[in-house]
Amino acid sequence: MPSRDTIEIYEVYAYRRKVVFVVLVLALLVMVFLSLSVGSSQVNLRDAFIALLGRSDDVTSTILWRIRLPRIIGAVLAGWGLAMGGVAMQCILHNPLASPYTLGVSQGAAFGAAFALVVLGLGPSAKNEGFLAGLPWGVSMFAFLGAFASTWLILFLSQRKRLSPEAIVLSGVALSALATSGTMMIQYFASDIEVASIVFWTFGDVGRASWSELFLMFCLLVPTSLFFMIHRLNFNALAMGDDVAKSLGVNVETLRKTSLIMAALVAALAVATFGVIGFIGLAAPHITRRMTGGDHRHLLPQSCFMGALILLSADTVARSIMAPIVLPVGIVTSFMGAPLFLYLLIKGGNLRS
């Protein structure tokens, strides 16, 4: 039997995890209401609440329902999905530096978008009158295909070539460089308007999605989140090593392949919808892990809330720091994530705890 001291330590630890979860939920709710009122046009919380009930003037209702509320929902959904993908990738690849951004998913999406904008003529200056000209969500669709192509290559290398976790991340860096080079080559032959479109797309902006795109992302996030929550105990076993997981009855190869595809699917859709948003999938899991530990029963849901909170906070800062100018949120997340990435590299082997 465990000693009394051990039981007390566990109880304190379990209590702290509950407190962290409640704080994250409350902080996200507070940030949602703060984001409703912050921007180039100041709206107090009372007017914002009245506008949400449909009892405000047309100007306030337009600001909230057509501009701010879609941004808030987009930030929450994208942050949730990117953080969830980061947790899954770090676990199944046994690498604390794995995330959609470091594995080249975001850069693959950027190449797909650039290819659609310039080569296929889906940009603002396109004169294509074929079926591609009327293709719904054309740029986002090809951005998704580019992101998923990067994921497939990572999956192929990890499964067929038996690369080490460190080599997988390095292969992701190589794929990122390849996709970036391809994007730069397309930009070289593009017109000024097309180059501006590519650059604007790669900045990352949670305010560009329509309600239909937000609904599509929500419909994908729900079953994906359920899948990861159902397998959270299997992730705990997988985190202890493939041999341990197999001895506990986990189908390691199927779980790894399915989880990587699901994580990449969500991350690819987020990047294809909002553009390149870096470091959320890397920062949120590590910050949460420092507060709650590595138990995926708690790490997975709390990382999702943390990712939503970080991205929503970053977008709020981007909208208010130079108002009325709205900075792309990808710039803010990169400023936050780059120092963290260097810190994780310096810490090295201590990141798994």
Summary of the structure (lengths in Angstrom):
residues: 353
radius of gyration: 21.0
end to end distance: 24.7
largest distance: 75.2
contacts: 1246
relative contact order: 0.16
helix: 78%
strand: 0%
